[in-house]
C-alpha cells in the first residue's frame, strides 16, 4: 500500500512550484521560505478509521513575529478569524510571540488525487 500522505505532500510541493534552494526536505514533508517567514507542510503516519485509511496533512505558516498580546490585539485576531474556513492562529510553544496560521485536513484514497491542489491553494493563501 502506498503512503497517501506522502503522495499528497509531494503533489503540494509540485503545485506550489517551489524552487529547491528555498526548501528543506523533512522525513514526512518539507519546509520552505516563500518570503521572510517559514512554512512547513507535512503528513502524519496513515491511520485506520473504521475501515478507511486516512492521513492527516498539516500546513503551518509563520505569520507574525514579536506579537505582544493585549485585549485589543486579541480582539482584532478574533474578528479576523470569524470568517476563517481552513486555518486558525496559534502561538508557538517555543516562542509565544510567534503567531502561526495552521491548517489540518484528513485525506483518504478517494480524495488524495485532487486534494493536493486544495492544500496547495490553502498554503498559498
Secondary structure, DSSP 8 states (H G I E B T S, - for coil): ---HHHHHHHHHHHHTT--GGGEEEETTEEEE-SSSS-EEEEE---EEETTEEEEEEEEEEEEESS----HHHHHHHHHHHTT-SS-EEEE-SS-TT-EEEEEEEEE-TTTHHHHHHHHHHHHH-
